[in-house]
Amino acid sequence: MTDLFPIYDLPTAREGILKRRAWAETEYPAALLQGVERIFGEPLTPEQAVSRVLADIRDRGEAALREWTARIDGFEMQAFRVPQDERQRALNELDPELRAALEKAAQRIADFHARQPAHSWLHVDEREGALGQIVRPLDSVGVYVPGGSAPLPSSLLMAAVVARVAGVETVIACSPPARNSGRIPDVILAAAEIAGVDALFAVGGAQAIAAMAFGAGDIPAVDKIVGPGGLFVTLAKRQVFGAVGIDGLPGPTETIVIADHQADPDRVAADLLAQAEHDVLATAILLTPSADLAQAVQIRVAERMEQLGRAETIAASLTTRGGAVITPDLDAAVEAANAYAAEHLCLSVADPWSLVPKIRHAGGIFVGEHSFEVLGDYIAGPSHIMPTEGTARFASPLNVEDFVKRISLIALNPESSAELSRIAARIAEAEGLDAHAAAARERVRDDADKKRG
């Protein structure tokens, strides 16, 4: 039992489950490397394999996309685009309760992000002229929707709906076909219809990222690619950045729960198990000053896991990346959480609002046991696409800002231009940029000539 959900003291945890490791320190499992060698015919790192796929699709387009889809996923695709009538059929035939749930989630996501300010402004000064900012939505966005062991319609909604709120003109999505059918699951098709996606394509992995970055057949090149994915998707997004924008490099999902002695051990265990079932690399950590609570959660985790369908995945996650950490007090727990900068931070304490002002780094804060992380995954409103791997120190959850750009507006009058040109010329001379200085002094002369005339 103790091996399944270990209990650590804080110093030990800082050198173990709370210690962040850089990308370069990643050690890939032997089975993964063997799979790469089998597909590519030679030993390659995942980074090298992704680079080869990207370069080939960039150079040869749809032909390369078809070949790599066949080699990697085993599908001989006749067409990547999912017909519109297939999406509508899937929506019409979807279980009514599930359809209502997805539509409710989409509406709450839209309502939340519609409140986010992203507006143009213009400041006019009679002495100087005008300065301002123009906010424009991106022309096109591509959403990656993970498939793998489970279809994730929620991820499609959490990206595509926000893009629509921001005013993006063209929103496309790519999702891998299910291995047992060769088709995108109906629930994804229905979600694409609810979100108003312009086109949905049955393709996944690094090849999908390449197609959206460079264009391939019917799949257009977009301005930005968003959405979570596995290792090869993340590596591909990392390599195409610059040719196309990306939202970030989300890694395996992670949750920290800060709890005190009054927390319900069953609820804490349930929230940790929900996180661990995502992936063997998922992180689920409890920080608490209560040794009694830690032990109670440890027992509940073992008991409840036996009833869950993904018990093997959960066990692997909790054994290697999860556990409880005994802290001296709640302030020490908050300090450890800030240092870790988790994607999800849940406050299961008697007075959760007292801790909120102390939280500096987290993708999302879940205040109290009734605002648990699973609600954030599906229905609360904010996008569940959040920063991981410690990037919450400088990054934000996916939001309207990710789908707009700002254009500076400068409209000075002649008098202000001449006055500022003298200053600009002096700075340009200090930088050794004579042409810059000359362009500024030209305006000073023009202003002087006009005054003499």
VORO-170261 format. One line per field, with one value per residue (C-alpha): residue in one letter; x, y, z; residue number from 0. Coordinates in Angstrom, 1 decimal. Example, Ala and Ser with C-alpha at 12.3 -4.5 7.8 and 13.67 -1.06 7.14 Angstrom:
BEGIN
residuo = [A,S];
c1 = [12.3,13.7];
c2 = [-4.5,-1.1];
c3 = [7.8,7.1];
num = [0,1];
//
This chain:
BEGIN
residuo = [M,T,D,L,F,P,I,Y,D,L,P,T,A,R,E,G,I,L,K,R,R,A,W,A,E,T,E,Y,P,A,A,L,L,Q,G,V,E,R,I,F,G,E,P,L,T,P,E,Q,A,V,S,R,V,L,A,D,I,R,D,R,G,E,A,A,L,R,E,W,T,A,R,I,D,G,F,E,M,Q,A,F,R,V,P,Q,D,E,R,Q,R,A,L,N,E,L,D,P,E,L,R,A,A,L,E,K,A,A,Q,R,I,A,D,F,H,A,R,Q,P,A,H,S,W,L,H,V,D,E,R,E,G,A,L,G,Q,I,V,R,P,L,D,S,V,G,V,Y,V,P,G,G,S,A,P,L,P,S,S,L,L,M,A,A,V,V,A,R,V,A,G,V,E,T,V,I,A,C,S,P,P,A,R,N,S,G,R,I,P,D,V,I,L,A,A,A,E,I,A,G,V,D,A,L,F,A,V,G,G,A,Q,A,I,A,A,M,A,F,G,A,G,D,I,P,A,V,D,K,I,V,G,P,G,G,L,F,V,T,L,A,K,R,Q,V,F,G,A,V,G,I,D,G,L,P,G,P,T,E,T,I,V,I,A,D,H,Q,A,D,P,D,R,V,A,A,D,L,L,A,Q,A,E,H,D,V,L,A,T,A,I,L,L,T,P,S,A,D,L,A,Q,A,V,Q,I,R,V,A,E,R,M,E,Q,L,G,R,A,E,T,I,A,A,S,L,T,T,R,G,G,A,V,I,T,P,D,L,D,A,A,V,E,A,A,N,A,Y,A,A,E,H,L,C,L,S,V,A,D,P,W,S,L,V,P,K,I,R,H,A,G,G,I,F,V,G,E,H,S,F,E,V,L,G,D,Y,I,A,G,P,S,H,I,M,P,T,E,G,T,A,R,F,A,S,P,L,N,V,E,D,F,V,K,R,I,S,L,I,A,L,N,P,E,S,S,A,E,L,S,R,I,A,A,R,I,A,E,A,E,G,L,D,A,H,A,A,A,A,R,E,R,V,R,D,D,A,D,K,K,R,G];
c1 = [0.0,2.8,4.5,1.3,1.0,4.2,4.4,7.4,8.8,9.3,13.1,12.9,10.1,12.0,14.7,12.1,8.5,8.6,11.9,11.4,13.7,14.6,13.7,17.3,17.1,14.3,15.0,12.8,11.5,13.2,9.9,9.3,12.8,12.3,9.0,10.7,13.5,10.9,9.0,12.1,14.4,17.2,17.8,16.6,15.6,12.0,13.2,15.1,12.0,9.7,12.2,12.2,8.4,8.1,10.7,9.1,5.6,6.9,8.6,6.2,2.8,-0.1,1.8,4.2,1.3,-0.4,2.8,3.6,0.0,0.2,3.7,3.0,-0.7,-1.4,-4.2,-4.4,-6.5,-8.6,-9.5,-8.5,-11.4,-14.4,-17.6,-19.9,-22.9,-20.9,-20.5,-24.1,-25.2,-23.0,-24.5,-28.1,-27.5,-25.6,-27.1,-29.4,-28.0,-24.4,-25.3,-26.9,-23.8,-21.5,-23.7,-23.8,-20.0,-19.6,-21.9,-20.1,-16.7,-18.0,-19.6,-16.4,-14.1,-16.5,-15.8,-12.1,-11.1,-9.3,-10.1,-8.6,-8.0,-6.9,-5.6,-5.8,-3.7,-4.2,-0.6,0.9,-1.6,-2.7,-1.3,-3.2,-3.6,-5.6,-6.6,-7.2,-8.1,-5.8,-7.0,-6.7,-6.1,-5.6,-6.7,-5.1,-7.6,-5.9,-7.3,-5.1,-6.7,-9.7,-11.5,-11.4,-14.2,-13.7,-10.3,-11.8,-14.4,-11.8,-9.8,-12.2,-14.9,-12.4,-11.0,-14.6,-15.1,-11.9,-13.2,-10.9,-12.2,-11.1,-10.9,-9.8,-9.1,-7.1,-7.7,-6.4,-8.8,-9.5,-7.3,-10.3,-12.3,-10.1,-12.7,-12.8,-15.2,-18.7,-18.4,-15.5,-17.5,-20.4,-18.2,-16.7,-20.2,-21.1,-18.0,-18.5,-15.2,-14.8,-13.2,-12.2,-9.4,-8.7,-5.0,-2.9,0.6,3.5,2.1,-1.0,1.1,3.2,0.1,-1.4,2.0,2.9,-0.3,-0.9,-3.7,-7.0,-5.4,-4.5,-1.5,-2.7,-1.4,-1.3,-1.7,-3.2,-4.2,-2.6,-1.1,1.3,5.1,5.4,2.8,4.6,7.9,6.4,4.9,8.2,10.0,7.4,7.3,8.4,6.9,3.6,2.5,1.8,0.0,2.7,4.3,1.9,3.4,1.7,-1.1,-0.4,-2.4,-1.3,-3.8,-3.2,-5.3,-5.6,-6.8,-10.4,-10.3,-12.4,-9.9,-12.3,-12.7,-8.9,-8.3,-10.9,-9.4,-5.9,-7.0,-8.9,-5.6,-3.5,-5.8,-4.8,-1.3,1.5,3.4,0.6,1.5,-0.9,0.6,-0.9,0.7,-0.5,0.7,-1.6,0.1,-3.2,-4.9,-1.9,-2.3,-6.1,-5.7,-3.1,-5.6,-8.5,-6.4,-5.6,-9.2,-10.8,-8.2,-9.4,-12.8,-11.4,-10.9,-7.5,-6.0,-2.7,-2.2,-3.1,-0.7,2.2,1.5,1.1,4.1,6.6,5.3,2.7,2.4,1.7,4.2,4.1,4.8,5.4,2.3,0.0,2.4,5.1,2.7,1.9,5.6,6.2,3.2,4.5,7.9,6.4,4.0,1.5,-1.1,-3.9,-3.8,-6.6,-7.2,-9.0,-8.7,-11.1,-10.5,-9.3,-9.8,-7.1,-4.6,-5.6,-3.6,-0.5,-0.6,1.8,2.2,-0.5,-2.4,-5.7,-6.7,-9.6,-11.0,-12.5,-13.6,-16.7,-14.6,-12.6,-10.4,-12.7,-15.2,-12.4,-11.8,-15.3,-17.8,-16.7,-15.8,-12.1,-10.2,-8.7,-5.6,-3.2,0.5,2.5,6.1,6.5,5.6,2.8,5.7,5.3,2.5,-1.3,-4.2,-5.5,-7.6,-8.8,-5.3,-4.0,-6.2,-5.6,-2.7,-2.0,-1.0,0.5,-0.9,1.2,-0.2,1.8,1.3,4.1,5.0,5.2,7.1,9.8,10.2,10.5,12.7,15.5,15.5,15.3,18.2,20.4,19.7,20.3,23.7,24.6,23.8,25.9,22.9,23.5,20.7,18.2,19.6,19.3,15.7,14.8,16.7,14.9,11.7,13.3,14.4,11.0,9.4,12.0,11.4,7.6,8.1,10.3,7.9];
c2 = [0.0,2.4,1.8,2.8,6.2,7.0,9.5,11.8,14.5,17.9,17.7,14.3,15.4,18.4,16.1,13.7,14.2,18.0,18.4,19.7,18.3,20.0,18.8,17.8,15.4,13.4,9.6,7.8,4.3,1.5,0.4,3.8,4.0,0.5,1.6,4.5,2.3,-0.1,2.6,4.5,1.6,3.0,4.2,7.8,9.9,11.1,14.6,13.3,11.2,14.2,16.4,13.9,13.7,17.5,18.1,15.5,16.9,20.4,19.4,16.9,17.9,15.5,12.6,12.6,13.0,9.9,7.9,8.8,8.2,4.7,4.0,5.4,4.8,2.0,3.8,4.1,7.3,8.0,11.4,13.3,15.7,14.5,15.4,17.9,15.6,13.0,15.6,16.6,12.9,12.3,15.2,14.1,10.6,11.5,10.5,13.4,13.7,13.8,16.3,18.6,18.3,19.3,22.2,23.4,23.2,25.1,27.8,28.2,28.3,31.0,33.0,32.9,34.0,36.7,38.6,38.8,42.3,42.4,45.7,48.4,51.9,55.3,58.1,61.5,64.4,67.8,68.7,65.5,63.7,60.1,56.9,53.6,49.9,47.9,44.4,42.0,38.3,35.8,34.8,31.0,28.6,24.8,22.8,19.5,17.1,14.1,10.6,7.8,5.6,7.9,10.6,14.1,16.2,18.5,19.6,20.5,22.7,24.3,25.6,26.0,27.8,30.3,30.9,31.7,34.1,35.9,36.3,33.9,33.6,30.0,27.3,23.8,20.7,17.5,14.4,10.8,8.1,5.4,2.3,-0.1,1.7,4.0,6.8,9.7,8.8,10.3,12.3,14.3,14.8,16.1,18.4,19.8,20.7,22.3,24.4,25.5,24.2,25.0,21.7,18.5,16.2,12.6,12.7,12.8,12.9,14.9,14.6,16.5,19.3,19.4,19.5,22.5,24.3,23.9,22.9,19.5,18.9,20.0,20.8,24.5,26.1,28.1,31.0,29.2,25.7,25.1,22.1,19.4,16.2,13.4,13.4,13.5,16.2,18.4,17.8,18.7,22.0,22.8,22.4,24.3,27.3,30.3,29.1,29.1,30.3,27.8,28.1,26.3,22.9,21.1,18.1,15.4,16.7,17.5,18.4,19.4,19.3,21.3,19.9,20.3,18.0,18.9,17.7,14.7,11.9,10.3,13.5,14.1,10.5,10.8,14.0,12.5,9.3,11.3,13.0,9.9,8.0,10.3,9.0,7.0,10.3,12.3,13.9,13.8,15.2,15.9,18.6,18.6,19.3,16.5,13.1,11.5,12.9,11.7,8.2,8.2,9.3,6.6,4.0,5.4,5.6,1.9,0.9,3.1,2.2,-1.4,-0.3,1.8,0.7,2.3,0.9,-0.1,3.5,5.0,2.7,3.6,7.3,7.3,5.1,7.1,10.7,10.9,10.8,12.7,15.3,16.2,19.9,21.9,24.0,25.3,28.2,25.7,23.8,27.0,27.7,24.2,24.6,28.0,26.5,23.6,25.9,23.1,23.1,22.5,23.6,22.5,24.1,21.5,23.5,25.0,28.5,28.3,32.0,32.8,31.0,32.4,35.7,33.7,31.7,33.1,30.3,27.9,27.3,27.3,27.5,25.4,27.0,24.5,20.9,21.8,23.5,20.4,19.9,17.6,20.5,22.6,19.8,19.9,22.5,25.3,27.8,28.5,26.5,23.4,23.8,25.1,25.5,22.4,21.6,24.6,27.1,28.5,30.7,32.7,31.3,31.4,29.0,29.2,32.3,35.0,36.6,33.6,34.2,37.9,40.2,43.8,46.4,49.6,52.8,55.9,59.2,62.2,65.7,67.7,69.7,66.6,64.7,67.4,67.6,63.8,63.5,65.5,63.0,60.0,61.4,61.7,58.1,56.9,58.6,56.9,53.6,54.4,54.3,57.3,56.6,56.5,59.8,61.4,60.2,61.8,65.1,65.3,65.9,68.5,70.4,70.1,71.6,74.5,75.2,75.4,77.8,80.1,79.9];
c3 = [0.0,0.9,-2.4,-4.3,-2.7,-0.7,2.1,2.1,4.3,2.6,2.1,0.6,-1.7,-2.9,-4.2,-5.6,-6.7,-6.3,-8.3,-11.8,-14.6,-17.8,-21.2,-21.9,-18.9,-20.3,-20.5,-23.0,-22.2,-24.2,-25.6,-27.1,-28.7,-30.1,-31.7,-33.3,-34.7,-36.1,-37.9,-39.2,-39.8,-37.7,-34.1,-33.7,-30.8,-30.7,-31.6,-34.7,-35.8,-35.5,-37.4,-40.3,-40.5,-40.4,-43.1,-45.4,-45.1,-45.5,-48.8,-50.3,-48.8,-48.9,-50.4,-47.5,-45.1,-46.5,-46.3,-42.7,-41.6,-43.0,-41.5,-38.1,-37.5,-40.0,-41.8,-45.6,-45.7,-48.8,-47.5,-44.4,-44.3,-42.4,-44.5,-42.9,-43.1,-41.0,-38.2,-38.3,-38.3,-35.2,-33.5,-34.3,-33.1,-30.0,-26.7,-25.8,-22.3,-23.6,-26.3,-23.7,-21.5,-24.3,-25.4,-21.8,-21.5,-24.7,-23.5,-20.2,-21.9,-24.3,-21.5,-19.4,-22.1,-23.5,-20.2,-20.9,-22.1,-25.4,-27.0,-29.2,-27.8,-29.0,-26.9,-28.5,-27.2,-28.8,-28.3,-29.7,-31.9,-31.2,-29.9,-29.7,-30.0,-32.5,-31.5,-34.4,-34.2,-35.9,-39.4,-38.8,-36.0,-35.9,-32.9,-32.1,-30.4,-28.7,-29.4,-28.1,-25.5,-25.0,-27.2,-25.7,-27.0,-24.0,-25.4,-28.7,-27.0,-24.7,-27.7,-30.6,-28.6,-27.2,-30.7,-31.9,-29.0,-30.0,-33.5,-35.4,-39.0,-39.7,-37.1,-38.2,-36.1,-36.4,-34.4,-34.9,-36.0,-33.4,-34.0,-33.8,-36.5,-38.5,-37.8,-35.5,-32.7,-33.1,-29.8,-31.4,-34.6,-32.5,-30.5,-33.7,-34.8,-31.5,-31.5,-35.1,-36.4,-40.2,-41.0,-39.2,-40.4,-39.4,-38.8,-35.6,-34.2,-35.5,-39.0,-38.1,-36.6,-39.8,-42.0,-40.0,-39.9,-43.6,-45.4,-47.0,-49.5,-48.1,-44.8,-44.9,-43.2,-40.2,-38.2,-34.8,-33.5,-30.1,-28.0,-25.9,-27.2,-26.4,-26.7,-30.5,-30.8,-28.2,-29.9,-33.3,-31.9,-30.4,-33.8,-36.0,-33.6,-35.6,-38.9,-37.0,-33.5,-30.7,-27.4,-25.4,-24.8,-22.5,-20.9,-18.8,-16.6,-13.0,-9.8,-6.3,-3.5,-0.4,2.4,6.2,8.9,8.2,4.6,3.6,2.7,0.3,-1.7,-1.7,-2.8,-5.5,-6.9,-6.9,-8.6,-11.3,-12.2,-12.1,-14.6,-17.4,-18.0,-16.4,-16.4,-14.7,-11.4,-8.4,-5.1,-1.7,0.4,4.0,7.5,8.8,8.9,9.9,6.7,4.6,6.0,5.5,1.9,1.3,2.5,0.5,-2.7,-2.5,-1.7,-4.5,-7.1,-7.2,-8.5,-11.4,-15.0,-15.5,-12.3,-14.1,-15.4,-12.0,-10.2,-12.5,-12.1,-8.3,-7.6,-9.6,-9.7,-6.9,-3.2,0.0,1.4,5.1,5.5,8.7,8.2,5.4,4.6,3.9,1.7,-0.2,-0.6,-2.0,-4.4,-5.7,-6.3,-8.2,-10.2,-10.9,-13.7,-11.2,-7.5,-5.3,-1.9,0.3,3.6,6.1,4.9,1.2,0.5,3.0,0.9,-2.5,-2.1,-1.3,-4.5,-7.2,-9.6,-10.8,-14.0,-12.1,-8.4,-7.3,-4.2,-1.7,-2.0,-4.1,-6.8,-7.7,-10.7,-12.7,-13.0,-14.5,-17.0,-18.4,-17.4,-15.0,-17.8,-18.0,-20.7,-19.3,-21.5,-18.9,-18.5,-17.2,-16.5,-14.3,-17.0,-14.9,-13.6,-16.8,-18.8,-18.6,-19.4,-23.0,-23.3,-25.7,-25.7,-27.4,-30.4,-31.0,-31.8,-31.0,-33.6,-32.3,-33.8,-34.0,-35.4,-34.2,-35.4,-37.0,-33.9,-31.7,-34.4,-34.6,-30.8,-30.4,-33.5,-31.8,-28.9,-31.3,-33.3,-30.2,-29.2,-32.7,-32.8,-29.5,-31.1,-34.2,-36.5,-38.8,-41.2,-38.2,-36.9,-40.4,-40.8,-37.5,-38.2,-41.6,-39.6,-37.5,-40.6,-42.2,-39.1,-39.0,-42.7,-42.2,-39.3,-41.4,-44.3];
num = [0,1,2,3,4,5,6,7,8,9,10,11,12,13,14,15,16,17,18,19,20,21,22,23,24,25,26,27,28,29,30,31,32,33,34,35,36,37,38,39,40,41,42,43,44,45,46,47,48,49,50,51,52,53,54,55,56,57,58,59,60,61,62,63,64,65,66,67,68,69,70,71,72,73,74,75,76,77,78,79,80,81,82,83,84,85,86,87,88,89,90,91,92,93,94,95,96,97,98,99,100,101,102,103,104,105,106,107,108,109,110,111,112,113,114,115,116,117,118,119,120,121,122,123,124,125,126,127,128,129,130,131,132,133,134,135,136,137,138,139,140,141,142,143,144,145,146,147,148,149,150,151,152,153,154,155,156,157,158,159,160,161,162,163,164,165,166,167,168,169,170,171,172,173,174,175,176,177,178,179,180,181,182,183,184,185,186,187,188,189,190,191,192,193,194,195,196,197,198,199,200,201,202,203,204,205,206,207,208,209,210,211,212,213,214,215,216,217,218,219,220,221,222,223,224,225,226,227,228,229,230,231,232,233,234,235,236,237,238,239,240,241,242,243,244,245,246,247,248,249,250,251,252,253,254,255,256,257,258,259,260,261,262,263,264,265,266,267,268,269,270,271,272,273,274,275,276,277,278,279,280,281,282,283,284,285,286,287,288,289,290,291,292,293,294,295,296,297,298,299,300,301,302,303,304,305,306,307,308,309,310,311,312,313,314,315,316,317,318,319,320,321,322,323,324,325,326,327,328,329,330,331,332,333,334,335,336,337,338,339,340,341,342,343,344,345,346,347,348,349,350,351,352,353,354,355,356,357,358,359,360,361,362,363,364,365,366,367,368,369,370,371,372,373,374,375,376,377,378,379,380,381,382,383,384,385,386,387,388,389,390,391,392,393,394,395,396,397,398,399,400,401,402,403,404,405,406,407,408,409,410,411,412,413,414,415,416,417,418,419,420,421,422,423,424,425,426,427,428,429,430,431,432,433,434,435,436,437,438,439,440,441,442,443,444,445,446,447,448,449,450,451,452];
//
